[in-house]
Amino acid sequence: MNIILSPNKREHFLPMPVVLISTADKEGNRNIAPYANVMPILRPLDLIAIASWLKRDTLDNIRSTKEFVINVPSADLVDEVMICSRNYPDDVDEFAEANLGAKASQKVTAPSIEGCIAWMECTLDREVVEEGKYSIIIGKVVHLEVDDEYLAENGDMDFEKARPLSVMLGETGMYYTVPAGTGDYREYAEMFTGGN
Ligand SMILES: Cc1cc2nc3c(=O)[nH]c(=O)nc-3n(C[C@H](O)[C@H](O)[C@H](O)COP(=O)(O)O)c2cc1C
């Protein structure tokens, strides 16, 4: 038997990556917020989109400084993710609140977060805004770095070791999850049969 659900329950059936977005305002106040509405825009481009409600310090900071860092946390950082999800006033330093260390970024002034798996330093490419509601921020990754502790010998992420955090939504809360391999590894070439 199939059950019909409200269309706004899409994420109850779609696992989403959880990232921590670090930014700073013009005065240097540091901010961190978890985001799960995150989508790279097509392999092999260097763009990545995030969806943000308008009432976010993260969005204000991205608009004023034109930059941000997408930090990829492991499942060990769930408590810190939840601390950073609280709606603190904009001058509260979420690095201090969550006891997270800052790591100097290479290409942007926004600080990165120590202890993450990987870091995507981004500049604001453009925004697609639904006035009064939300913004889709398109970032250009200008520097990508990974902790080699989480790499397999072939240079790919060892996701079972790294345990990058993802989330599934439920009726009254969120189920934090991690990816598990199916045993399949398929070459990209398998998708192409002479054309594309
Ligand atoms: C797992 C998780 C994922 C979230 N994803 C988003 C998201 O994609 N977009 C968004 O606008 N808010 C999202 N939020 C809510 C923000 O993280 C939260 O409102 C935070 O306080 C915003 O902080 P800021 O005002 O400092 O930017 C998420 C929260 C959690 C716990």
The ligand as an SDF file (V2000), in Angstrom:
LIG
                    3D

 31 33  0  0  0  0  0  0  0  0999 V2000
   21.0230   19.8700   10.2250 C   0  0  0  0  0  0  0  0  0  0  0  0
   20.5640   21.2800    9.9640 C   0  0  0  0  0  0  0  0  0  0  0  0
   20.4630   21.7360    8.6730 C   0  0  0  0  0  0  0  0  0  0  0  0
   20.0450   23.0410    8.4010 C   0  0  0  0  0  0  0  0  0  0  0  0
   19.9550   23.4610    7.1090 N   0  0  0  0  0  0  0  0  0  0  0  0
   19.5760   24.7260    6.8220 C   0  0  0  0  0  0  0  0  0  0  0  0
   19.5330   25.1600    5.4590 C   0  0  0  0  0  0  0  0  0  0  0  0
   19.8720   24.4350    4.5300 O   0  0  0  0  0  0  0  0  0  0  0  0
   19.1350   26.4210    5.2150 N   0  0  0  0  0  0  0  0  0  0  0  0
   18.7890   27.2860    6.2260 C   0  0  0  0  0  0  0  0  0  0  0  0
   18.4300   28.4410    5.9320 O   0  0  0  0  0  0  0  0  0  0  0  0
   18.8290   26.9030    7.5380 N   0  0  0  0  0  0  0  0  0  0  0  0
   19.2280   25.6440    7.8530 C   0  0  0  0  0  0  0  0  0  0  0  0
   19.2950   25.2190    9.1640 N   0  0  0  0  0  0  0  0  0  0  0  0
   18.9790   26.1840   10.2390 C   0  0  0  0  0  0  0  0  0  0  0  0
   20.1650   27.1010   10.5830 C   0  0  0  0  0  0  0  0  0  0  0  0
   21.3610   26.3640   10.7730 O   0  0  0  0  0  0  0  0  0  0  0  0
   19.8550   27.8740   11.8820 C   0  0  0  0  0  0  0  0  0  0  0  0
   18.7080   28.6600   11.7050 O   0  0  0  0  0  0  0  0  0  0  0  0
   21.0300   28.7310   12.3370 C   0  0  0  0  0  0  0  0  0  0  0  0
   20.7170   29.3030   13.6140 O   0  0  0  0  0  0  0  0  0  0  0  0
   21.3070   29.8750   11.3960 C   0  0  0  0  0  0  0  0  0  0  0  0
   22.3770   30.5860   11.9370 O   0  0  0  0  0  0  0  0  0  0  0  0
   22.8040   32.0210   11.4640 P   0  0  0  0  0  0  0  0  0  0  0  0
   21.6400   32.9720   11.6780 O   0  0  0  0  0  0  0  0  0  0  0  0
   23.9670   32.3210   12.3540 O   0  0  0  0  0  0  0  0  0  0  0  0
   23.1820   31.9420   10.0240 O   0  0  0  0  0  0  0  0  0  0  0  0
   19.7020   23.9230    9.4760 C   0  0  0  0  0  0  0  0  0  0  0  0
   19.8030   23.4540   10.7950 C   0  0  0  0  0  0  0  0  0  0  0  0
   20.2180   22.1370   11.0420 C   0  0  0  0  0  0  0  0  0  0  0  0
   20.3190   21.6480   12.4540 C   0  0  0  0  0  0  0  0  0  0  0  0
  1  2  1  0
  2  3  1  0
  2 30  2  0
  3  4  2  0
  4  5  1  0
  4 28  1  0
  5  6  2  0
  6  7  1  0
  6 13  1  0
  7  8  2  0
  7  9  1  0
  9 10  1  0
 10 11  2  0
 10 12  1  0
 12 13  2  0
 13 14  1  0
 14 15  1  0
 14 28  1  0
 15 16  1  0
 16 17  1  0
 16 18  1  0
 18 19  1  0
 18 20  1  0
 20 21  1  0
 20 22  1  0
 22 23  1  0
 23 24  1  0
 24 25  2  0
 24 26  1  0
 24 27  1  0
 28 29  2  0
 29 30  1  0
 30 31  1  0
M  END
$$$$
